[in-house]
């Protein structure tokens, strides 16, 4: 029997009750692990640099990466020497440290890290050990601030600020920890972070941002752009290998596009055959997927860049935080 994780975690499902004992064990292990690092860990080797963690408490896409781009750009505009560290999910070998370059391969550095590099003018390093990655960046570039993408539970890396991103629509699902629910840590963990940010509109949150789209970009020719609205009322293949593909499909449908959805696993390594649908309909994919498909060079494939639009309160709060660093 195949269990639909989405239904198990994000709806009332009696099956999740049977997994509660495992969830309690997971929650206890998470608490003990965090307590251990809190008592015994030091920030040795990363002095004189501010560490900002951006993460979430749920499994799957909450929209962290676009916010990391926004935050890094704010740091750079503030005159801060900025670097970014990430795990590099989806790369062939996640065991070693590597610096991400503009011409890096997603197989080597991961799709999200390569997408970050193409949007931010700052050094980026990926490693399973985020502390080691941060030390490498600071030793090489003498930075003012290092942003860790998806490191809230990576307690080996001490931090000055923690920012948690919450999906405004799905929030915390059934409110249970893994495997009965989508939570990596209990919701109470949010009481201990510096800023809780909602991706989307939700009156329960003071700090919010919305993800807005730019023009579509041709996969074959990045200088060729087209307004998303030009595909309104047209049928397209929508391709998404991300944590929450529904959000991407809805964004297309909101401008009147007739979406034929194609969902792939997060960080999927695409083959040419994955995108052969035996018709002449255009294909629209996420920017994260596009960095792994550049070599396909098809003029009917487009990708959709996303950027963050913060509300006034969030914009002011980030400005205050960065003023404290500089």
Buried (B, 14 or more C-beta within 10 A) or exposed (E): EEEEEBEBBBEEBEEBEEBBEEBEEBBEEBEEEBEEBEEEEEBEEBEEBBBBBBBBBBBBBBBBBBBBBBBBBBBBEBEBBBBBBBBBBBBEEEEEBBBBEEEBBBBBBBBBBBBBBBBBEBBBBBBBBBBBBBBBBBEEBEBBBBBBBBBBBBBEBBBBBBBBBBBBBBBBBBEBBBBBBBBBBBBEBBEEBBBBBBBBEEEEBEBBBBBEBEBBBBBBEEEEEEEBEEBEEEEBBBBBBBBBBBBBBEBBEEBEBBBBBBBBEBBBBBEEEBBEEEEEBBBBBBBBBBBBBBEBEBEBBBBBBBBBEBBEEBBEBBEEBBEEBE
